[in-house]
Amino acid sequence: MPVRRPVVRHDHVGAPHLLSSLMEPRGLLEMALLPASLPLLMAAPEGDGHPVLLVPGFMASEATLVALKHFLQSKGYDVHTWGLGRNLGFRSKHANALPQKIRYLHHITGRKVSLVGWSLGGVFSLYAAQSAPECVRSVTTLGSPVSVETSGSQSPNAVKALYRLVSHRLGASAHMMQPKAKAMRERRRLAIPTSCLYSLTDGVVPPQEATIDGDPALHENIRVPGSHIGLGFNGIVLAIVADRLAQPESTWKQFAPQGLLKRVLDVTVRAPRKATALAAT
């Protein structure tokens, strides 16, 4: 009888590799290559029309979500962005406003809302889902620091310095100490399907912070190729997001790529870490 192994964080230790951080501008190349992903995107499953809320990353505006938004709209989803302007770090007014927007979308559509958050937007998405779990269908994070230790973020010093300058002089750790962050800090995972996409060559958020521990019936970590700043324009990432959103609400299953997407991942990711694979007893 097969049993499922627990979902575990990636075992990387420390900051992202220096070379990955230096090569982050390659995200611009990923953007330029997006049209080449058209066959992959066309093969992605169609949606069922339920509402999807997109949340941008740190220092990013809703304009950075344009590829995700138009692609998911083309698949038939009712796509919305958070409507709070540029993401300048964890702010209480945003943390409080986002659950209200989720409840509003749930009310006017009569359907649960799927959340897709890029980088810090993924953290916002999980916070919001904690406040309005009855309105949330699923959460998908893209290179998001969802498992930061109390000792502090392992992101590059330049990123932490920018966060201190723009958001809080004590950095991200000041926000992780807030009561709203307690559940995430103590690794208490929501009973909501959650997919964390991460890259070993992410130069901003290291793999151990972008992945989660959890229940394989509801949680998963999916390795993708690419940079941090290119995640929202990465054709492979977009195809995986569409696959996750297309999961039936009551019968969510872990990611199992098929067809062209599987072949592309076999080539680009090679042998991904199978922490969540089924093991025979």
N, C-alpha and C positions, 0 to 999 in steps of 0.2 A: 504494500500500500504506500503510494508516494506521500511524502510530507513536505510542507513548505518551510524552507529555512527563513529565519527572520531577516527582514531588510536591515542592512547595516551601512553605516557611513563608509566612504572611501578611506583607505588607510594612509593616505598622504599625510605628511607631517610638515608643519611650518608654512611659509609663504609660497606663493606660486613660483615656479622656476623663473629665474631672472630672464632667460632667453624668451620665455613666453610673454613676460611683461614688456620687454623691449620690442617684441613683434606685434603688439596690440594694434598698431596701425594697419595690419593686414585685414582688419575688419572692413576697411574701405574696399579691398579687393573682393571680399565676400559679397558686399553690396553690389558691386559691378557685375559679379557672376550670377546674380539671382536669376536673370532671364534664362540662363543655361539650365536652371532647375525646373523649367516649365513641364517637361514630361513627368518628373517626380511629383510636382504639385497637381497636375491633372489626374494622376493616379490616386491621389489622396481621397479618402471617403467623403461623401457628401454629408452635410449636417442635417439636423432635425429642426432647425429654426429656433432653438432655445437661446436665451440671452447670454452673451459672453462679455465680460468686463475686462478691459486691458489696463494694466497699471505700468507706467514707465519707470525706468531706473533712476538712480541718483544723478542729479544735474541734467536730467533729460526732460524734454517736453513731450506732449502727445504727438508731435510731428514725427518722433522717432518710431512711432508705432504704425506708421502708414502702411508698411508692407504687410504686417500681421493683420491689420484692420481690413484692408482691401481683399487680401487672400481669404480670410475667414468669411467675409461678406459674400465672396464669390461662391463659397461652399454652402451658403444658405443660412448662416447664423445671423442673429440679431446682435450686432457688435456695437459696444459702447466703450468710451474711454473714461478715465476717472473724473475729468472735468475740474481738476484742482490746480491746473497750471503746471509749472516746472516743479519737479521733485527735488526739493532742497534739503532732504534728510527727514528723519522721523520727527514729525510735528504732531502735537496732540490734536490740533484742529483737523488735520488730515486723517489721523487715526480714528477720530470720532465721526467724521463726515462720510468716510468710505462705507461703513456698515449701513448708514442711512441710505446711501445710494443703492446698495445691494437690496435692502428691504423695499425700496421704491420700485426697482426693476422687477422684483419678485411679485409685488402687488399689481403692477400694471400689466404684466404678461401672464400672471398665473403660473409661472414656471420657475424652477430653481435656476440660479445663475452660476455659470462657470467662470472662474477667475484665472487670468493668465498674467503673471507678473514677471517682469524682466529685472534682474539684479535686485536692487532694494525694493522694487515694485513687488517682488515675490514675498518679501517680508511683510509689506503692507497687506498683501492678499491674505496671508495666513493670520495676521492680526485681525483683519476684518472678518474672516471666516469664524474665528473664535467668538466674535460678538454676535454674529447672525448665522449660526450653523444650520438653522432650519431653512434658510433661504439659499444655501450654497450646494451646488451639484458636484463640483470638483474644483481642485486647485492645481494649476500647472506653474512651476517656477522655472525660470531660465537663468542659470548662473547666479542664483540668489543666496546670500549668506544666511541660511536658515538654521545653521547649527554652530553659531559662534560660542566659544567657551567663555566662561566668566572672566578668564584671564585676558580676554580681548581678541580683537580681530587679527588675523594673520595676513591681511591684505598688504600690498606694498606700502612702504612708508609714505610715498607721495600721495597715495589715495587717502590714507588716514589723515595726513596733514590737510588735504583739501576738505575732508569732512569736518575736521575741527574748525577750519576757517569759515566754512559756509553754514554749518548746522549747529554744532555745539563744541565749546572749547575743550570738553573732556572726551570728545570723540564718540564713536558708536557705543562704547561700553556704558556710557551714561544712560543711553536709551534702553540697553539690555537689562538694566537694573530696575526699570520701572515695573510696577505690578502687572501691567498689560503683557509684559514679556515673560512673566513667570512660567507660564505653561511651556513656552518654547525653550526657555533656559533649563527646565527640568525634564525636557524631552517627552512631554506629554503630548502625544499626537492626536489630532482630531479624527473622529470616526467619519472622515470624508475622503473619498479617493484623492490621493495626492501624488503627483508625478514631478520629480525633481530632475531637470535636465542639467547636466554638467559636462565640462570639457577638461581633459587633462592639460590642455594647452591654454586654458583661461589664465590670462595674465593679471587679473584683478581679484577674483575670488577663488581661493584654493579648493580643490575637490572635497576635502573633509568638511568644509563649511557649506558647500553647495549641495550636500547630500544629507539624508536623514536616516535614523533608525526607525523601524516601524513594523507594522503588521503587513505581511505580504498580501493579505486579502484586500488591503486598502491603500498601501503605500508602495512606492517604487522609486528607484534611481536609474536614470537612463543616460548613458554616456553618449556624447555627440562629439564630432570634430569641430574645431573652429576656435575663434577668439571670443573674448567677452563682449567687446563693443559691436561685434558682427552678428550676435545671436539672433536678433530680431529680423535680420535680413538673410539668414542662412537657410537655403532651400531645404536642407535635411531637417533642421529644427522646425520649420513651418509645417513640413509634412508630418512630423511626429506629433506636433500640437494638434493638427487636424485629426489624426488617428485617436488621440486621447479624448478629444472632445466628442468624437463620434461613438464612444462607448455608451451602450444603453444605461440609463440611469440606475436601474435596479440590478444589473448584471455586469458590473465593472470587472474587467480582467486586466492582468498585467500586460505590459507591452510585449507583443510578439510580432515583429515585422514580417511582412509578406511581400512577395513579388519584387518589384524594382527597388523599393525602399530597403528590403533585406539585402539585396545584392549591393547596393550603394554602401550600406553600413558595414557589410562584410569587408569591403575594400578600404573604406576610410577609417573605420574604428578597429578593424581586424578582430582581435579576440577580446571583447569587452569583459570586464570583471563581472562574473556571474554570481554576485552575492545573493541575488534573489531567485536563483534558478531552483527548479524542483530537484530534490534529491531522493533517490530510492532508499527505502528502508531495508 
